[in-house]
Amino acid sequence: MNRRINNQLPNNLIQLQNCIKRDPIGYKQEFQQQYEHFRSLLELFQFDPSSCDSEFMNLVMFFAHVSHCYPNDEFAVAYPSELMRLLRLFSTSLNPGVRLFLVKALILMRNKSQLASNDLISLLFELLKCPDKKLRSLIKHHVITDIKNMNSRKRMNTNYVLQNFLFSMLNDSNVIAAKTSLCIMIELYKKNVWKTSKTVNVIATACFSRIPKIMVTALQFFLGTDQVDQDGDNQKDSDDSDSDSENLPSAQEIAMANRVNKKTRKRKRLLERSKELLKRYRKKSRPETFDFSAIHLLNDPQGMAENLFKMLESFNERFEIKLLLINLISRLVGIHELQLLNFYSYLQRYLHPKQRDVTKLLQYVAQASHELVPPDSIEPLLKVIANNFVTERNSFEVMAVGINSIREICARCPFAMNEDLLQDLVEYSSFKDKNVSMASKSLIQLYRQVNPLLLRRKDRGRPTQASRESGPPIQYGQLKAVDFVSGTEVLDENEPDLCPEQLEDNVSDSDGSWVDVSDDENEIVEENLTEIQSDENKNSDEPHQDPKEKASLISSSRILTQEEFQKVRLAQLSKHLQKARSKKQPPTASAQDANKSSSAALPEIVPLSSIERLYKRQKSDKQARLESIEAGREDRGKYGSRKGKMNDFASKNKRETGKGKSFMMIKHKLRQKRGRRSFKEKQIALKNSLLKRFQ
C-alpha cells in the first residue's frame, strides 16, 4: 500500500508546527529547511505580487506561529520586519487575500510581543488607503483591542505615543485614515479606555472638519445619537439578562418550547411573531441612556459654540447636517449656560408650521434656554411661536405643539414670559379641542409654581402652605442662597441615639441601589404624612421659635440620617397638601425650595415627546385604517364555508358551475324559484316593487 506523501513531517506544516512548539531544539533542522523553501518562494512572489500562492501563504502563517520559539535565530528576529517591508512595497498591488493574510500574521506576532505596537499601527494606517473593507475592519478592531490591552497592563509610555499618533492622524490628508482614527478614539472613549478631557477636546476639533463624514461622526458623538441598538444574535445575552429582571420568557425559552411541541405552520408563525413582539417590548421598556460627559469635559465650550455658530451661518451642506449643528449648539448653550444671543434670532426664520422637522427645531430652542439668558432675547422667540403656531387658522395639533414648546422654554427661562402673552395663552384652557386645552392648562400649572403673580387670581389655584412660604418670585439675575437644609426645622435639636444595627442599615441604604417599596410601605408613608401634619398643628400652639435659626443649627451641627432625610421630605410634601396658614402664623424655614424643586429637576435634554405630546388620540385616516385591517387578517383563515370540501380535487356542484354560466342559461331556474316562494316573501317583494315605482 502506498504511503501518503502529505502526512510526512516536512510537508505537513500543521504537524511540524505542533512538534516545534513542543521541542524547538529537536526540530531546528526542519525549521531551517522550511526557511530555505520560504526564501525561494518569496523571491518568486516579488516578481508577481498580484499572484495568490497557497503554499506561500501557508508558510507565512507557519512562521508567524513558530518564529517566537527561536528568539536567537536571525531569521526569526527579522521575520516581522520582512513582512512589513513586503506590505510597504506592494501594498496596493498585492492580492486582497494575500494582503489580509500578511496582516493577520503580523497581528499574531504582535500578540506574542514580537514587534512593537507603534511600528505595526503606523503600518496599518498606511494600509488604509487600500480599497478593502475587510482589511479596514480588521485594522480598526486590532487597534482598539491592542490599545485596550495595553492600558490594562498600565504601559503608559507607549500609550502616550499612540495617543499623539492617533491625534495627528486626525488631520491626515487621507480621508479614510482620518475617519478611522476618529472612530477608534470614539470607541476607546466609550469603552472607558481613553475617557479623558484630552481625547474629548481632540474629537471636538473634528466638528470643524471640511469633510462631511468626519464632521457628522464627531457631531453624533457629542449628541449621543451613534449609540444604536443592533438587532440580531449578538443581543441574545442582553435579552437573557433582561429576562432575569422581568417576568418574561427569553427568546431561547420560546425556541425550546417550539422544539418540544409538534411542528406545524401555525406554531412556526407564532414563534416568529412572539420573538418579534418580545424584541419590540424589550426595546420599548429599555430606558434611553444618554452620555453627556463628553460635553462636560470640553475645555472651552463658549469658544466652541461661537465657532460652530459662525460655521452654521455660512453652511451649505444638507439640512440634516445643519440640524445636527443646531442641536449641538443648543446643548452646549443649555448645559453650560452660555451667552450666544445671536443664536436665538437665527432660529426665528425656521419657526413656522410648514418648516421641515419643525418640532426638532422647537426642541432645540427649548434646549438653548436657561435662566441666565436675558429675557429680551427669548421674548421675541415666544411671540414668533405664538403668532405662527397658536392661531385658529392652524390645525389643533399645531396649536398644541406651539403651546407645549412655549411651556418647555418657560420652564427653563421663566423670565421671558410677559403678562399679556400669558393671559392670551391661558384663554385656550377652555378651547374646544382637548389637546389645546390640556397644553394651556399645563402652562398654567407651570406658572402656579414659578411665578403665580403673572396669572389672574382665579387661575392661581387654591393657595397651599408651600406657595404662601415661597414669597415674591425672584427677578432676572437674582440669586437666593441658603445656609441650611430646608425642612430640618421639623427635627429635634438633640441627635438621636442609634444602635449599631441602625447604623448598618443607614450605610446599606445609602449605597445608591434601588429599593422595592410595597403597598404596605406606601400606606406607612401616608400615615407619616398625617402624623407630620398633626405634629405641625400641635407645634403651632407652642411658643414660637425662629425656624430658620433652628434649621441652620441642626444642619451645621450634625449629619442627618436616612430616617431624618425621609422625615424632611415628608414634611416638604405635606406643605403642598396643607391649606395656606394665616399671616399671623409664623412661616417655616423651607420657603424657596418647595417651589424650586420642579425647575431644579429639569433634564439636560428636552425630550421630543414633551413637544409633540397630544393628549387626545388622533383620528385615523383611511390609510391607517386599511393598515390595521390588513394587520388583523394575518393569522385569520380564508373567507368561505367552514365545512369545506373533503377533497380539494373533487368536481364542482351545480351551484358552483352555475356561477360561470350566462344569465340566459339559468333564466328558467329563476322562474321555478319564484313559484316556490312563500306568502311572506311575495308580500315583501310586492312592497319593494311598489316603493320603487312611486319614488
Secondary structure, 3 states (H helix, E strand, C coil): CCCCHHHCCCCCHHHHHHHHHHCCCCCHHHHHHHHHHHHHHHHHHHHCCCCCCHHHHHHHHHHHHHHHHCCCCHHHHHHHHHHHHHHHHCCCCCCHHHHHHHHHHHHHHHHCCCCCHHHHHHHHHHHHHCCCHHHHHHHHHHHHHHHHHHHHCCCHHHHHHHHHHHHHHCCCCCHHHHHHHHHHHHHHHHCCCCCCHHHHHHHHHHHHCCCHHHHHHHHHHHHCCCCCCCCCHHHHHHHHHHHHHCCCCCHHHHHHHHHHCCCCHHHHHHHHHHHHHHHHHHHHHCCCCCCCHHHHCCCCHHHHHHHHHHHHHCCCCCHHHHHHHHHHHHHHHHHHCCCCHHHHHHHHHHCCCCCCCHHHHHHHHHHCCCCCCCHHHHHHHHHHHHHHCCCCCCCHHHHHHHHHHHHHHHHHCHHHCCHHHHHHHHHHHHCCCHHHHHHHHHHHHHHHHHCHHHCCHHHCCCCEHHHHHCCCCCCCCCCCCCCCCCCHHHCCCCCCCCCHHHHHHHHHHCCCCCCCCCHHHHHHHHHHHHHHHHHHHHHCCCCCCCHHHHHHHHHHHCCCCHHHHHHHHHHHHHCCCCECCCCCCCCCCCCCHHHHHHHHCCCCCCCHHHHCCCCCCCCCCHHHHHHHHHHHCCCCCCCCCCCCCCCCCCCCCHHHHHCCCCHHHHHHHHHHHHHCCCHHHHHHHHHHHHHHHCC
